[in-house]
Amino acid sequence: MVENCRKSEFQEWMNSNDHLYLSTRGASFTWSNGRRENLKLLKNNLKDLNKIKVAASNTESIQNQISTIGFSDSLMDQEKLAMIEFDKAVKFEE
């Protein structure tokens, strides 16, 4: 009942202000609250942050091995590659 009253009040206002109702085709609404776009952006940002976290963890793990075991050519090469991956991830985020 209240809804019908509001509709008729709105229709009266439309008529009194010389507004015309235009029927729509397609979607039942013409606006967007941006929620889907915001979620896509958030998802992409979280993926980027995860890449940084994984690269940092890999670097830290190799550095811990160096601290525990000592220097070796293999570990130094692994550390260098891990640091390059970390730098790429951080620079990509910027």
C-alpha positions as CSV (number, residue, x, y, z in Angstrom):
1,M,0.0,0.0,0.0
2,V,2.8,2.4,1.0
3,E,4.7,1.5,-2.1
4,N,1.8,2.3,-4.4
5,C,1.3,5.6,-2.6
6,R,5.0,6.5,-3.2
7,K,4.8,5.5,-6.8
8,S,1.7,7.6,-7.4
9,E,3.3,10.6,-5.6
10,F,6.4,10.2,-7.7
11,Q,4.2,9.9,-10.9
12,E,2.4,13.1,-9.9
13,W,5.7,14.9,-9.3
14,M,6.9,13.7,-12.7
15,N,3.8,14.9,-14.4
16,S,3.7,18.3,-12.6
17,N,7.3,19.0,-13.6
18,D,6.8,18.0,-17.2
19,H,9.1,14.9,-16.9
20,L,8.4,11.9,-19.2
21,Y,8.9,8.3,-18.2
22,L,11.2,6.6,-20.7
23,S,10.9,2.9,-20.8
24,T,14.1,1.0,-20.6
25,R,15.5,-1.9,-22.5
26,G,18.2,-4.4,-21.4
27,A,19.4,-4.0,-17.8
28,S,16.9,-3.1,-15.1
29,F,19.3,-0.5,-13.8
30,T,21.7,2.0,-15.3
31,W,24.1,2.6,-12.5
32,S,27.0,0.8,-10.9
33,N,28.3,1.1,-7.3
34,G,31.7,0.1,-8.5
35,R,31.8,-3.0,-6.3
36,R,32.9,-5.4,-9.0
37,E,35.6,-3.1,-10.2
38,N,36.8,-2.5,-6.6
39,L,37.0,-6.3,-6.0
40,K,39.0,-6.8,-9.2
41,L,41.4,-4.1,-8.2
42,L,41.7,-5.6,-4.7
43,K,42.3,-9.0,-6.1
44,N,45.1,-7.8,-8.3
45,N,46.7,-5.8,-5.5
46,L,46.6,-8.9,-3.2
47,K,48.2,-11.0,-5.9
48,D,51.0,-8.4,-6.2
49,L,51.5,-8.3,-2.5
50,N,51.6,-12.1,-2.3
51,K,54.4,-12.1,-5.0
52,I,56.4,-9.7,-2.8
53,K,55.8,-11.8,0.3
54,V,56.9,-15.0,-1.5
55,A,60.0,-13.4,-2.9
56,A,60.9,-12.0,0.5
57,S,60.4,-15.4,2.2
58,N,62.6,-17.1,-0.4
59,T,65.4,-14.5,0.1
60,E,65.1,-14.8,3.9
61,S,65.2,-18.6,3.7
62,I,68.4,-18.6,1.6
63,Q,70.0,-16.0,3.8
64,N,69.2,-18.1,6.9
65,Q,70.9,-21.1,5.2
66,I,74.0,-18.9,4.5
67,S,74.0,-17.9,8.2
68,T,73.7,-21.5,9.4
69,I,75.8,-23.4,6.9
70,G,78.1,-20.7,5.7
71,F,78.9,-19.2,2.3
72,S,78.9,-21.4,-0.8
73,D,78.8,-20.5,-4.5
74,S,75.5,-22.2,-4.9
75,L,73.8,-20.3,-2.0
76,M,75.3,-17.0,-3.1
77,D,73.9,-17.6,-6.6
78,Q,70.5,-18.6,-5.2
79,E,70.5,-15.5,-3.0
80,K,71.4,-13.2,-5.9
81,L,68.5,-14.7,-8.0
82,A,66.1,-14.4,-5.0
83,M,67.0,-10.8,-4.5
84,I,66.5,-10.1,-8.2
85,E,63.0,-11.6,-8.0
86,F,62.3,-9.6,-4.9
87,D,63.4,-6.4,-6.6
88,K,61.2,-7.2,-9.6
89,A,58.2,-7.8,-7.3
90,V,58.7,-4.6,-5.4
91,K,59.3,-2.5,-8.5
92,F,56.2,-4.0,-10.1
93,E,54.1,-2.9,-7.1
94,E,55.3,0.7,-7.4
